Amino acid sequence: MSAPGTRNSAPGAAEFVVSLVGWDRMDSCREEWKRLSRRAVEPNVFYDPDFALPAGAGLGLSGDLLALLVWREAGHGSGSETRTLAGFFPFVPKRRWGVPMTVGEALIHPYAMSSAPLVDAAAVDDVLRAFLGWLNMARQAPAAWLFGFLPGDGTLHDRLWAMAERSDMAARPYDGHERAVLDTGSLSGDYLGDALSGKARKEYGRLRRRLGDHGNVTVTRATARSDVDAAMAEFLSLEASGWKGQRGTAAALSAPVEAMFGDIGRGLGGGGEIRIDALRVDGRPIAMTVSCGRAESWWLWKIAYDEGFAAFSPGVLLVLHLTQNALNANVRVRYDSCALPGHPMIDRIWRQRRPYADLLLVPGRSRMKRGLAVRLESLRRTAEQRARDLRAFAARD
């Protein structure tokens, strides 16, 4: 199935065609998918096969998930054809508004903090043109498309927005916010000195020294698959020992989710795409972070600490250590905090911000339907916010 307007009949010219597949077929193109993940103009580890496949299985999403794939077919008619995966748009079709209009909700879940599609950096416009053409014309396409937690800057965002407007689509952002990030490529001066007051720096130094009264203090990092497996088990145990365990939300309390964490660790660990850092006292972890990514782009995915050492702020001490390591590196390092706005710890340490928003795209098939879709989504967002406000008000009593 080809995307309208993307074929070129000239022999040997590259063509961009789309195919809609069920999630159960994605493992068959895992190698192509992995290569695309490494070439993506907007990195998104949550859409990497070593993360997305275990997440789909562990969270029970696989039966509902579909993937729109964009393929680059080169050498057509020349006798030496090649086929390369150039775009990956996973989604779940839903009746989101209670009316007979299907919305394609880009894959997002409690363990993923970006729905940026994987788009080959060498063919951004071609891939987006194929995606938007399919959304606008294909009979199998949903009536609207919703990206959640889409980065609000960068090449992918800018080109998607511009091309959607040219395609006569309604493009409406919702729930715009800024997320704490660390990007050492745009820093100068004493970053931590500027981020933290002199009093705060002295206090954290004092806490680190006091921690030494309890034993030998070290920081370890697991990156190899063999080390990651053991470190992930330590992290899951540490998380379950704290408030998440008490609330019943710790990953280790669900066998499928626990298995998902292990599979993600082993998959990403095979390519050096995961780092599990631990602040230890006599070898015992008292704070741990799990970061996923590659090259310069990383996500601070998970953090846990031993509440028995809460007086020493072990989570803060570990993040300060990671931050200083990034600042000392001789290459650019970018960390996305994966935190919602107002996080009491990371917002104070990482002062840089990156914009995020949900983005609704409604094809230009009917102006009335475009207006209806935007109105329905706006009403849903208003109702959700009022429900949150009521819950917060009730919790104060």
C-alpha positions in Angstrom: 0.0 0.0 0.0 1.6 3.3 -1.0 1.1 6.7 0.4 -0.6 9.0 -2.1 1.8 11.4 -3.9 5.0 9.6 -2.8 5.7 7.5 -5.9 8.1 8.6 -8.6 7.9 6.7 -11.8 11.5 7.6 -12.9 13.5 4.3 -13.1 16.0 4.1 -10.2 14.4 6.9 -8.2 13.6 6.4 -4.5 10.0 5.8 -3.6 8.4 6.1 -0.2 5.6 3.6 0.4 3.7 2.8 3.6 2.4 -0.4 5.1 0.1 -0.9 8.1 1.0 -4.0 10.1 0.0 -5.6 13.4 2.4 -5.5 16.3 2.9 -9.3 16.1 4.7 -8.8 12.8 7.2 -6.2 14.1 9.7 -8.7 15.4 10.2 -9.9 11.9 11.8 -6.5 10.9 13.6 -6.0 14.2 17.0 -5.5 12.6 15.7 -2.8 10.1 13.8 -1.2 13.0 16.9 -1.1 15.1 18.9 0.5 12.4 16.2 3.1 11.9 16.2 3.9 15.6 19.9 4.7 15.4 19.3 7.0 12.4 16.3 8.8 13.7 16.3 12.6 13.4 14.6 12.8 16.9 16.0 10.0 19.1 13.3 8.1 21.0 14.5 5.1 23.0 10.9 4.3 24.0 10.3 3.4 20.3 13.5 1.4 20.0 12.7 -2.3 19.4 14.6 -3.4 22.5 12.3 -1.2 24.6 9.0 -1.1 22.7 8.7 -4.9 22.1 9.1 -5.8 25.8 6.9 -2.9 26.8 4.1 -4.1 24.5 4.3 -7.6 25.9 4.7 -6.6 29.6 1.9 -4.1 29.6 -0.5 -6.2 27.6 -0.6 -3.7 24.7 0.4 -6.0 21.8 -3.1 -7.1 20.8 -4.2 -3.5 20.2 -1.1 -2.0 18.7 -0.6 -1.3 15.0 2.4 0.2 13.3 2.5 2.4 10.2 5.8 1.7 8.5 7.3 4.0 5.8 9.7 2.2 3.5 12.3 3.7 1.1 12.4 1.7 -2.1 15.4 2.6 -4.2 16.4 1.4 -7.6 12.8 0.6 -8.7 12.9 -0.7 -12.2 16.7 -0.8 -12.4 17.1 -4.5 -11.5 18.9 -3.7 -8.2 16.1 -2.7 -5.9 16.7 -2.0 -2.2 14.1 -1.6 0.6 14.9 0.4 3.8 12.7 1.2 6.8 12.6 5.0 7.0 9.6 5.7 9.3 7.9 4.1 12.3 4.6 5.3 13.7 3.1 3.0 16.3 -0.4 3.6 17.5 -3.6 2.3 19.0 -6.9 3.0 17.2 -9.5 4.1 19.8 -13.0 5.6 20.0 -11.6 8.4 22.2 -14.5 10.7 22.2 -17.5 8.4 22.5 -18.6 9.1 18.9 -17.9 7.0 15.7 -14.6 8.7 14.9 -11.4 6.6 15.4 -8.4 8.3 16.8 -4.9 6.9 16.2 -3.2 7.4 19.6 0.5 7.3 19.2 2.0 4.7 21.5 2.5 6.1 25.0 2.2 4.4 28.4 3.3 5.0 32.0 6.9 3.9 31.2 7.3 6.0 28.0 7.8 9.7 28.0 7.9 10.5 24.3 5.8 9.6 21.3 8.2 11.1 18.7 8.0 8.7 15.7 11.2 7.3 14.3 12.0 9.2 11.1 15.2 8.7 9.1 17.3 11.9 9.4 18.2 11.6 5.7 14.6 11.6 4.5 12.5 13.7 7.0 10.3 15.4 4.5 9.7 12.3 2.4 8.7 10.2 5.4 6.4 12.8 6.8 4.8 13.4 3.4 4.1 9.6 3.2 2.7 9.6 6.8 0.5 12.6 6.3 -0.6 11.4 2.8 -1.7 8.1 4.3 -3.5 9.9 7.2 -5.3 12.2 4.7 -6.3 9.7 2.1 -6.1 6.0 3.1 -9.4 4.2 4.0 -7.7 2.4 6.8 -6.4 5.6 8.4 -8.1 7.0 11.6 -10.1 10.2 11.5 -7.5 11.9 13.6 -4.0 11.3 15.1 -2.9 12.2 18.6 0.8 12.4 19.6 1.4 12.4 23.4 4.5 14.0 25.0 5.8 15.2 21.6 8.9 17.3 21.8 8.0 20.9 20.9 11.3 21.8 19.2 13.8 20.3 16.8 13.7 19.3 13.2 11.0 16.7 13.5 8.6 19.0 15.3 9.2 21.9 12.9 8.8 19.9 9.7 5.8 18.0 11.0 4.0 21.2 11.9 4.9 23.0 8.6 3.9 20.0 6.5 0.6 19.4 8.4 -0.4 23.0 7.8 0.4 22.7 4.1 -1.7 19.5 3.9 -4.7 21.5 5.2 -4.8 19.6 8.4 -6.0 20.9 11.8 -3.0 20.9 14.1 -3.8 21.7 17.7 -1.4 21.4 20.7 -2.6 20.5 24.2 -1.1 20.4 27.6 2.0 22.3 26.7 4.7 22.2 29.4 8.5 22.3 29.9 10.6 19.4 31.1 13.9 19.6 32.9 16.8 18.6 30.8 20.6 18.7 30.9 22.4 19.6 27.6 26.1 20.1 28.1 26.6 21.4 24.6 25.0 24.7 25.4 26.6 25.4 28.8 29.3 27.7 29.9 30.6 28.6 33.3 30.0 26.7 36.6 26.7 25.0 35.9 26.1 23.4 39.3 27.5 26.5 41.0 24.8 28.5 39.2 22.1 26.0 39.7 22.6 25.5 43.4 23.2 28.1 46.1 26.4 28.0 48.0 24.5 26.9 51.1 23.0 24.0 49.2 26.3 22.8 47.7 27.9 22.9 51.2 25.0 20.9 52.6 25.2 18.2 50.0 28.9 18.0 50.5 28.3 17.6 54.2 25.8 14.8 53.6 28.2 13.0 51.4 30.9 13.1 54.1 28.4 12.0 56.8 27.4 9.1 54.6 31.0 7.9 54.9 30.5 7.3 58.6 28.2 4.4 57.7 30.8 2.6 55.4 32.8 2.9 52.2 30.9 5.1 49.8 31.2 4.3 46.1 29.4 4.9 42.8 29.1 2.1 40.3 27.8 1.9 36.7 26.6 -1.2 34.9 26.5 -1.0 31.1 27.4 -4.5 29.8 24.6 -7.0 29.4 26.1 -9.3 32.0 26.3 -6.5 34.6 23.0 -4.9 33.7 21.0 -8.0 34.5 22.2 -8.1 38.2 22.0 -4.3 38.5 18.4 -4.3 37.2 17.4 -6.9 39.8 19.0 -4.7 42.5 17.0 -1.7 41.2 13.7 -3.5 41.2 14.3 -4.7 44.8 15.3 -1.2 45.9 12.2 0.4 44.3 9.9 -2.2 45.9 11.3 -1.5 49.3 10.1 2.1 49.2 6.9 4.1 48.8 6.1 2.5 45.5 6.1 -0.9 47.1 3.8 0.4 49.8 1.4 1.8 47.2 1.5 -1.3 45.1 3.0 0.4 42.1 6.6 -0.9 42.2 7.5 -2.8 39.0 8.6 -5.9 40.9 5.0 -6.4 42.2 3.8 -7.3 38.7 5.4 -10.3 37.2 4.8 -9.1 33.6 6.2 -5.7 34.3 9.2 -7.1 36.2 9.9 -9.3 33.2 9.6 -6.3 31.0 12.3 -4.4 32.9 14.6 -7.4 32.7 14.0 -7.8 28.9 14.6 -4.1 28.4 17.8 -4.3 30.4 19.1 -7.3 28.4 18.1 -5.8 25.1 19.6 -2.4 25.5 22.5 -3.8 27.4 23.6 -5.7 24.3 24.4 -2.4 22.6 25.6 -0.3 25.5 22.3 1.6 25.5 21.5 1.4 29.2 23.3 2.7 32.2 22.4 1.6 35.8 24.2 3.9 38.3 24.3 3.1 42.0 25.4 5.0 45.1 26.6 2.3 47.5 27.6 2.1 51.1 29.8 -1.0 51.7 28.5 -2.3 48.4 24.8 -2.0 49.3 22.8 0.3 46.9 21.1 3.2 48.6 20.2 5.1 45.4 20.0 3.9 41.8 19.1 5.4 38.5 18.4 3.7 35.2 19.2 5.7 32.1 18.5 4.6 28.5 19.8 6.0 25.2 22.8 6.1 23.0 25.6 8.4 21.8 24.8 11.9 23.2 21.1 11.4 23.9 19.9 9.8 27.2 16.8 9.6 29.3 16.9 9.5 33.1 14.2 6.8 33.0 14.0 5.6 36.6 15.3 6.5 40.1 14.9 4.8 43.5 16.5 5.2 46.9 16.7 3.5 50.3 14.3 5.4 52.5 16.4 4.3 55.5 19.0 6.8 54.2 16.5 9.5 53.3 18.2 12.0 55.7 21.3 11.9 53.4 19.3 12.7 50.2 21.0 9.8 48.4 18.9 10.3 45.2 20.1 13.9 45.0 23.7 12.9 45.7 23.6 10.4 42.8 22.0 12.8 40.4 24.7 15.4 41.3 27.3 12.8 40.6 25.8 12.0 37.2 25.5 15.7 36.4 29.2 16.3 37.2 30.2 13.3 35.1 28.3 14.7 32.1 29.8 18.1 32.6 33.3 16.6 32.7 32.9 14.6 29.6 34.8 15.8 26.5 31.7 15.3 24.3 28.2 16.7 24.3 25.8 14.9 26.6 22.0 15.4 26.7 19.7 14.0 29.4 15.9 14.2 29.4 14.7 14.0 33.0 11.4 12.2 32.0 9.9 14.3 34.9 6.7 16.2 34.9 6.9 19.9 35.6 7.5 20.9 39.2 9.5 17.9 40.2 11.0 18.9 43.6 14.5 17.5 43.0 15.4 17.5 39.3 13.9 20.9 38.5 16.4 22.5 41.0 19.5 20.7 39.6 18.8 20.7 35.9 17.7 24.3 35.0 17.4 23.9 31.3 14.0 23.1 29.8 12.6 21.4 26.7 9.0 22.1 25.5 6.6 19.1 25.2 3.0 19.0 24.3 0.3 16.6 23.0 -0.4 17.2 19.3 -3.8 16.5 17.6 -3.7 16.2 13.8 -7.1 16.1 12.0 -7.0 15.5 8.2 -8.6 18.0 5.8 -11.3 15.6 4.5 -14.1 17.8 6.0 -13.9 21.2 7.6 -16.9 20.3 9.8 -15.2 17.1 11.0 -11.9 18.9 11.7 -13.8 21.4 13.8 -15.7 18.7 15.6 -12.6 16.7 16.4 -10.8 19.7 17.9 -13.9 20.6 19.9 -14.3 17.1 21.3 -10.7 16.9 22.3 -10.8 20.3 24.0 -14.0 19.2 25.9 -12.3 16.0 27.0 -9.2 17.9 28.2 -11.4 20.4 30.2 -13.3 17.5 31.8 -10.1 15.7 32.8 -8.7 18.9 34.3 -11.9 19.5 36.3 -11.8 15.9 37.6 -8.2 16.4 38.7 -9.1 19.6 40.5 -12.0 17.9 42.3 -9.7 15.1 43.4 -7.1 17.5 44.7 -9.8 19.5 46.5 -11.2 16.4 48.1 -7.8 15.3 49.2 -7.3 18.5 51.2 -10.3 17.6 53.5 
